[in-house]
């Protein structure tokens, strides 16, 4: 009886019999020649004709079980759009998490995600997520795409924004969301009859469970390969999409002069234009005098003992269209290398089994560090071919050349990812770089990679070897270390609890990593670790993690050729480089469930580490934590802090200390209008360098390296009005301040600031 009452309580009309997702079914969805208002109330007669998808299965933390909460999806299409009605029943509707969040900021809320694999290639899908109020999150999910820090490949990129309509509401039995996705917001193969891959994922925040329409299993190398299919799509009215986005920006920056006065530059407005021509399977993009200002600043990271460049994701709009088609192993394409472009053009598309991505841009860069900008031309091409059920092969060519100089950097590489036996994939890459400095000198070096992965339900592994030659340089990519060969062998073992068990999922990752100088593979490693990382998920959404590792690193004497010890009584001025450092690392973390009003996480770690600036052993302790508060549907407050202390092991003295608290407050007045305040304090101090054996000062090129103590506070204010993607009004203010005291707020002195405004309007045909 209750099952018959629930649809009435949710105000959902009767519809066709349900089609369960088990077995990856093909569903013919009805075409209805009508248009309706998207209001979150499924009371129009057309919903009675919709295909009805039911029978969701749990995917995480334990796959292969019926979902604990009932979900139904109604779907039909008109000539211009595809429509979805989401009926998410909940046994505890009062515990549903939903706020008026900013776009792409609903990860901590209940949500349903629609995956549309419009080319039905099981390698890439558009995704459209909505929370119970219809707040949107969207982007592209790609299988087999590699990114820095993601060893297993695969990526979900939330940065692209698509135009679609959604409205939702919470009821006394769950929530209802109505979604309309115009065909103009999608790309698909040609104008004939369509057959698309489709799946849905529901996230229940109070339990931490993810449910999918088809019974997706973790014992598979591909998530998208396990989707269902929809057909019956024909005579779609999309046409050629023409978009033009004129915009104007203006800023007024100020800085404190050497004389102590605060001076502000004159306001200098600039105008620009973005253009896009979108066919069903091809997009042509161009930009003139683009505005690439960052509205969302990157979160600071500890850098006092950092040897290599840090990776930051791309957020700039022009680069986001088709960004997944540029993805390669070893991150050979990294568009943030294009720093200050004055113009750019891009072609991205899919033609049968072939994917094409081409980007050209003219950048202005201070190449020599003399304060003079030079024009640099980027040309980046990626061609990929699909084969088999889920395999790909591709070739990448990048060229970065100075316009008025023969200097260049070019990279050419090929790669293949072969999926077999459902659980396994093999990936290989080979190529090289060629770099000329414009003065008659040129160098080249190879890059290569071999990888084997098994994604089983209880047991999996990822084994790989990677080589980057001594002179390999990628000025269009993100390769932050060369002259190395490395090997890793990570294994995963997972245990699943029974339904209702206290411990629902226990997973351990373990295995070694070794790094050699290029050409010394199999000899004495210069760096490595033996890792054992344990994660536990408990009923109710609690999570814990434990890491027990051993790390080692050898110091390279070539890095210390300019080092000397300050002269003194009985002190040898020769700087003696120690062999290296080896020792344990232990970490513990805990994450709370997403409660109605808050969620939190904390982590503490202790490790034996190298102090590279002194070629010495150190002990590091790091504590970090965050809490997210949601006191109302419109207000969100996030506070995080990180504290790290690095001591010398020989005497326990402090080498470095970092404290980074960050507060972010957002008030969402409506779906289009929000206000944000971000305050971040970075307090870092580093002691003067001293010789580990004699405690005498270290001289580098004859000069001592003195202690530093920086206390920087950054305040950013932003008002944003964005009624639709591309049509925006930003008004912001940012200020950088310094203090002489640790976390000193009373004596903060402003050293620079800036006001900025951006107005843009997106014209669509």
N, C-alpha and C positions, 0 to 999 in steps of 0.2 A: 504494500500500500504506500509506504514511504517513497518508493522509487517513482510511483505515479504522481505523487504530490510535489516532488522536488522541482520538476520543470515548471509547474504552475507558480511556485514560490519565486522562481527566478524569472518569471514572465517570459518564458520561451515557448513559442508555438510548437505544435506537433510537427515532426519532420519524418523523413524516410527512415527505414530500419537502419540500425547502426552497422558499420563495417569495422571490425576489429583489426588492429594493426599487425597482429601476429602473422608472420609469413610474408611480409613485404608485399601487401596486396596492390593491385592496380585498380584505381577508382575512376570511373567516368563521371565527371562533375557536370551538372546541368548548366546550359546557357540560357539566360533569361534576359529578354530585351527590356530592361527597365533600369532606372536610376533611383537610388534611395538616399536619404540623409543618414549620415553616420552619427548616431546619438547614443549608442550603448544600450538601446532598448530594441530587442529583436521582435518587434510586433508587426512588421510588414508581412503580407501574405507570401512574399517570395521566399521567406525562410522555410516555409513548409515544403518547398521543392528542393531545398539544399541537400547535398550529400552529407551524411552524418557519420563522422569518424569517432570510434569509441575504442574501448579495450586497451587502455594505456598499460605499459609495463614499467617496472622500476629499472632504472639504468645505474644509478649510484645511490647509496654505497654498495648495494648488492644487486646485480643484474639478474634477469630471468624470472623475476617474481611479479605477480600482478600488483599494480599500483595500489597504495593504501587509500588514496583519494581518487574519486571519480572525475574524469575530464571528458568532455565531448567537444568536438569541433564541427561546425556547420560550414560548408563551403559551396559557393556557386560563382559564376562569373557573368558579367555583362560584356558588351562589345568593347568597353574601354577599361575594365578593371576586374580584378579578382577579389571576392568578398569572403571574409571569415567571421563567423560568430563563435566566440570562445565561452564555454560554460564550464567554469571551474568550481566544482562542489568542494566544500571543506567541512569537516566534522567540528572544527572550532573556528567559525567565521570571525569571532571577536579577536582572534590571534593573527589575522591576515595582516601582512606588512605592506603598507602602501602610503606613499607621500607624493606631493606635487614636486617631484625631483626635476632637476635640469636634464636635458636630453642626454642619453648615454650614461646615466648615472643611477641605474636601478639595480645594480648588482646585489645590493643588500635587501632587496624587496621580493615579494612573491611576483612571479612573472611567467609568461608563456612565450616561447620563441617559435616562430614559423621559419622553416628552412625551405627555400625554393631553389632547387638545382635546375635552372631553366634550360641548360644545355644537356641535362641528363647524362653528364659525363662522370658523375660520382667523384669529382675532384674539387669542385668549387660550388658554393651555394650562397646566394643572398640570404641574410637572416634579418627578421623583423621581430623585435621583442616588445612586449607591452606589459606594464604592471596593472594591477586591478583598476586603476583610474585611467588607463589608456596612455600613460606617459611612455614615450618611445625610446628605444635603443636599437640601433641597426648597424649593419656592416656586412662583411664578407668572411665566410669560413672557407679555408683552403686546406686540402689534404696534401701532405708531402711537402709543404713549404717549410723552409728552415729559417730560423731567426736567432740572433745572438742570445745566448742563455737558454735556448730551448732545444735540448739534446735530441728529443724524439721527433722533432719536426711537427708540422701541422700548426696552423695559426688561426686565431679569431681576431679580426681587425675591426674595432668599433669606430674607427675614425671616419670612414665614408658615411655621408648622410643622404638619405633618399626621401623623396616626398611621398608620404602616405597619410591616410586619415585613420584616427583611432579614438574611440571614446569608451570609457568603462565605468563601472560602479560596483560597490560592495553591497551585497544583499545579506539577508539573515541565513542564507544557505551557502554562501561562497561569493563568487563575483562573476560578472558578465562583461566581456569586452567585444566591441565590434571593430573590425579592421577592414579598410578598403585600400588596396594597393593598385595604383594605376599602372597599366602596361607601359606607359611612358617612363616609369621609374625602373624598369627592368630591361635587361638585354637577353635576347634569346635568338635561336638560329632561324632566321628567315621569316617569311610571312605565311607559310603553309601550316597545316595541322601540327599541333604541338603535343609533346609528351615530356612531362617534367618530373624530376625526382622531388619528393616532398616528405617532410617529417616535422614533428612538433616535439618540443621539450618543455615540460612544466617544472618549475622550481618552487618547492614548498619550503619557505624559509624557516618556519618554526621547527621542522624536523631535519632540514638539510638534505632532503631527498630530491633527486631529479628523476622524472618519469618521461618516457618517450612513447609516441604513438606506436611505431613498430618496435618489436622487442629487440632493441639494439643490445648486442653483447660486447663485453669488454674484450673477449677473446677474438679480436679482429684488428687488422692493420688499418682499417678505415671506418670512420663513423658514417660518412656520407654513403658509402657502399651499401649500408644496411637500411637505407630509406625506402619508402614506398614510392608509388608512381601515380600521377594523375594524367588522364587523357580526356579527349572530348573537346579540347581547346582548338578553335578554328576561327578564321576571319576576325582576328584581333585587330582592333582599331588603335594603332599606335602612331603610325606615320613617322616622319623625321622630327626628332626633338631638337629644337633650336633654343639655346639658352644664352642670354647675354647678361652679364653682371657688371654694370658700371659701379664704381665706388670712389669715394673721396676720403682721404685720411688727413689728419692734421695733428701735430704734436707741438708741445712747448716744453722743452727740456731745460733744466737748470742744473748748475753745478757750483760748488764753492771754489773760488779762485785761490791762488797761492797767497794772496793778500788777506784772505779771510772773508771777503764779501761774497754774497750769493748772487750769481748772475744768471739770467735766463735768456735763451736765444729767442729770436723772433719766430713767430708762427709761420710755417711754410707749408701750406696745403699742397697735397699731391693727389692727382686723379689717376685712375687706372681702369682696365677693362679685362674681364675674363669672358671667353667665348667657348661655346661647346656645340658641336654638331653630333647628335646621337642617332645612329641607325640601329636596327634591331640587334646587330652583332658587332658593331664597330662604333668607337667614339673618337672624335677629333677634338682636341682641346688646345686652346691658345691663350696666352696672357701677355699683356703689355703693361710695363711698369707695375708689376704685381705688388700687392701688400702682403707681406708674410710676417707681420707682427704677431707675437705670441700673446694670446689673451690668457691662456692657462700656462703659467710658468712651470718649469721642471722643478721637481722637489730636489733640494740639495742632498748631496751624499758626502760621506767622510772621504777626504782626499789626502790626509796628511801622510799616509803610508802607501799611496796608490801609485803603481808603476805604469799602468796602461790606460788608454782612453776609455771613458765610460760610454755605454750605449744609451741613447735616448730615442724614443719612438718618434716617427714622423707625425706631425699634427697639422701641417699646412695644407689648405684646401686644394690647391692646384695639383699637388702630387698624389692626392688620394684616389682619384679616378683610375681604376684598373691597377692599383698598386700591387695587388696579389700576383699579377702576371709578371712582375719584375723579380719575384722572389727566387733566390738561388741558394744552393749550399754555400757555406762560408761567407755569406752576406756580401757578395761582390757588387751589389747595388744598394746604395745607402743615400737617399736623396738629400739628407741633411748636409751632405758635403757641398751642396749648392747653397751658398751662404746668402748672397745678396743679388739675386738675378734681376736683370732689367727687362728680359723677355724670355718666353719659353713656348714650346709647342710639344704636343704629345699625341701619339696614336696608340690606341689599345683596342684589341678585338679578338674574336674567336671565329675561325673559319673551319668548320668541320672538326677534324682532329688537331688542328693547328691553332696555337695561341701566339699573338704578336703583341709586343710592347716596345714602343720607341719613344724616347724622350730627348729633346734638344733644348738647351738653355744657354744664354749668355750671362755670365756671372761677373761681378766686380769684386776683386779680391786684392788685398794688400799682400802680394805674393812674396816680396822680399823683406817685409817688415819695416819699410822706410816711410810709411805713412801715405804712399801713393798707390791708388787702386789701378789694377790692370784688368783688362777684359780677358776672361777665360771662357772657352767654349766647351760645353759638355755634350757628348753624343752617346746615348746609352741604348742598346738594342738587346732584346731578349726574345728568342724564338723557341717555342716549346711544342712538342708533338705528343699526343696521347696515344697509347697503344695498350692492348689487353684490357682487362676489366678496370684496372686502377693504376696502371703504370704510365710513366712519362719519361721523355728524353728531351734535352734542351741544350741550347748554346747561347752564350752571353758574350757580348762585346761592348766594352766601354772605352771611351776616348776622352781624355781631358787635355786640352791644348791651349797654350797661350796664344792670343790672337796676333800679337806683334813679336812673337819669338818662336824659334823652332823647338822650344821645350814642350814635352808632352808626357803623358802617362797613359798606356794602353793595356788592356787586359782582355784576353780571349780564353774562354773555358767552355768545356762541354760537360754535361752531367746526365745521368740516367738514374731513375728510381724504378725498380722492378718489384712488383708485389706478387707473391706466389704462396700457395698453400694456405690462403686466407689469413694466416697469422704472421707471415714473414714479409719483409721487404729488404732488398739489397740496393744500396745507393753507392754510386761512384762519381767522382769528378776528377777532371784533369785539365790543366791549362797553364798559363804563365802570364807574366807582366813584362812590359818593355817600357823603360823610362829614360828620357833624355833631358839633360839640364839646360840645353840651349847653348852650351859652350863647347860642344863637340864631344862630350862624354855621355855614354849610354850604358845602362845595365839591364839585365834581365834575370828572371828566376822563375822556377815552376811553382805550381800549387797543385795538390792532389788530395783525394779523400776516398776512403773505402769504409763502408758501414753495413752492418747486418743487424737486423732488429726482429725480435719475436714479441708479439703482443698477445700473450696468452692470458687466460682468466686468472689462474693462480701463479703461473710462472712466466716470466718474460725476461728478455735481456736486450741490451744494446751494446754491440761491440764495434769500435771504429778506430781507424788509424788515419792520421791527417799530417800532411807535410806542407810547409810554407818556406820557400827558399830564402836565402840570406838577403837577396835584393828584391824580393817580391814586394811591390808597392801597389796599392789600390786606392787611387785618389778619388774614385767614384764609389767606393764601397766602404765597408767597416771591417777591416782586418787590422786589429790593433797590436799584433805581434808577429814578427817574421823570424826567419832563421831558426825554426823549431820543427821538430817532428814529435807528435804525441800519440799516445794510444790510451784507450779507456775500455774497461769491460764492466759495465753496470748490469747487475742482475736484480730482478724484482720477484718477491715472493709475497703472495696475498692470501690471507685467511678471511673467510666470511662468517659472520655470526648468523645464527638462526633467526627467523622472524621474531621480533620482540626481545632479542638478546640485548644485554647491556653494552657489550662490545660488538659493533656492527661490522667493522672493517679494520683489519690490521695489515699494514703493508710495510715491508722493509726493502730498501734499496741498498745494495752493497757491491763493492768492487774497487779495483785500483785505477789510478790514472798516473801515467808516466810521461815526462817531457824530456826530450833530448835536443841537443843542438843539431841543426840540419846536417845530415850525413853521418851521424853517430847512432842511428837507430839500432837498438838492441845492446848498446854499450852501457856506460855509466850514465844514468839519468841525472839531469841537473835539477829536476823538480818533480814533485808528485804527491800523491795522497792515497790512503786506503780508507774508504768511506763506508759508513754504516749508518743509514738514516731511517728512522722508524716513525711511522705516522699511524695514529689511532683515531677512529671516529666512533663516538659513543651515541647511544640513543638519545634523542633530544637535540642533536646538533652540536654537541661539544666535541672539540678536536684537540689533540695533543701531538707533539712531535719531539723526538729525541734524536740527537746526532752524536755519534762517537766516531771520531776520525783520527788518523795520524797523518801529519803533513811534514814534508821536508823540502828544502830548497838549498841549492849551492850558490854561493856568491861568485859572480864572474869577475875575475881580476881586471878585465878590460874596462869595467865600469868605474874603476877606482884609480886610473892612471894619473890623474891630477891631484890625488889625495896625498897629503903630508901630515905629520904630527908636529905641532908647534914645538919649537926648540925649548929645552929646559935642562936642568941639572940631571944628568944621567939618563936622558930621554933620547932614544934613537928617532930621528925624524922620518924614518921609513915607515909608511903605513902598511901594516901586515894584514892582509885580507884573510879572514877566517874561512874554514872549509865550508860551513853552512849551518843550517838549523834543522833540527828534527824534533818533533814532539807531538803530544796529543791535543785534540780539540774536542770539547764537549759543549753541547747546546741543548736547551730545553725550551719549548714553546707551548702556549695554550691559547685556544681561540674559543670564545663563548658562542653560544647560539645567537642568532639575530633576534633578540627580544623585541617586543613592541616599541620600546622607547630607546634602547641602546644595544650596542654590541661592542666587544672589546677583544684585544689580543695583546699578548706579551711574549717576549723572547729574551733569554739570557744566554750568553755564550762566553766561554773561556777557552783560549787557545795559545799554544806556543807558536810564535810567529817570528818572521825575520824583520829586523829594522834595517831596511835597505840603505838608508842614508848613512848609516854607521857600520854596515856589514856586521851586525851584532844580533844576538839572540834577544827576543823580547817575549813578554807575557801580556796578552791583551784580554781585556774584559769588556764586553759590550752588552748593554741593556737597552732594549727598545720596546715601546708599547704604544698603543693607540686606543682611543675610545671614540665611538660615533654615537651622537645623541640625536634623537628625533622627537623633541618635545611636542611638536605639532606637525600637521601634514605639510605645512609650508616652510618650516624652519629645520635646518640641519646644521649640526655643529660637529666638527671633527678635530680632535686634538691628538697629536702624536709627539713623541720625544725619543731621541736617541742619545745615549751617553756611551762614549768609548774612552777607555784609558789604556795606554800602551806604556808599559814599564820595561826598563832594562833588566834582563834576568841576572846579570852578574852582581848588581848591588841593589836592585829594587827601586832605583830612582825613576822618576817619570820622564819619558821621552816625549810623549804627546798626549793631549786630552782634547776631546771634542764633545760639545753639548749642542744639540740641535732640536729645540722645541718648535712646533709649528701648530698654529691655530687657523682653522678655516671655518667661516660661518657663511651660510647661504640662506637667503630668504626668498622663496619662490612665491611671488604675489599672485601670479597666474602661470599658465603653461608657457606663455611667451615672455614674461617679464620676471627678471630676478636680480637680486643684489648680492654681491659677494665681498667679503673682507678676508684677506689672507695676511697673516703676520708670521714671519719666520725669523728666528734668532739663530745665528751661527757663531758660536764661540769656540775658537780653536787656538790652542797654544802648542808650540813646539820648542823644546829646549835647544840650546846651542849644541852643535855637534861635538862629540868628544871621542877619543880613541878608546875602544873597549878594554884594551889591556893596560893602558897607562892612565886613563882618565884625563889626559892632556887634550887641549882643543885641537880639532881637526882643521887643517887649512886646505881649501880647494883653490887651485891656481894661485896659491900664496896668500889667500885671504881667509880669515875665520868666518864661519857661518854662525851668526848670532841667533839668540832666541827670538821667537816671534809670538805675539799674542794679539789675535784679532777678535773683535767683538762687533759683528755686523748684524743690523736689524733691517729687515725688508718688510715694508707695508704696501699692500696692493689693494686698491678699491676698484670695483667694477660694477657698472650698471649695464645690463644687457636686455635688449628687446629683440626677439627673433620669432616673429609669427610663423615663418616657414623657413626651411633650410635655404640659405643664400640671401635672404632678405633680413638684414640685421642693422641694429644701431648699438654701437658700443661707446660708452663714456667711461674713461678710467683715469686713475691716478696711481702712480707708484713713487715710493720714496725710499732711498737708501740712507741709513744712519749708522753711526759708529759710536762706541762708548769706550772709555778707558778702563772699565770694570767688567768683570764677568757677569753676564746677564744684567748689566746696568741699564735701567730704563730711565732713571731720573736725569742722567747726564748725557742722554743721546744727542748727538749733533748731526744734523742733516748735511750730507755731503753732495747728494744729487737727488733730483726728482724729475717727474715728467707727467704732464697731462696729455691725454690722447683721446681722439674721437674718430670713429669710423662709421660711415654711412654707406650701405650697399643695398641695391635692389636687384632681385633676380627676375628677369623677364623670361617667361616660358611661352612657347607657342601653343 
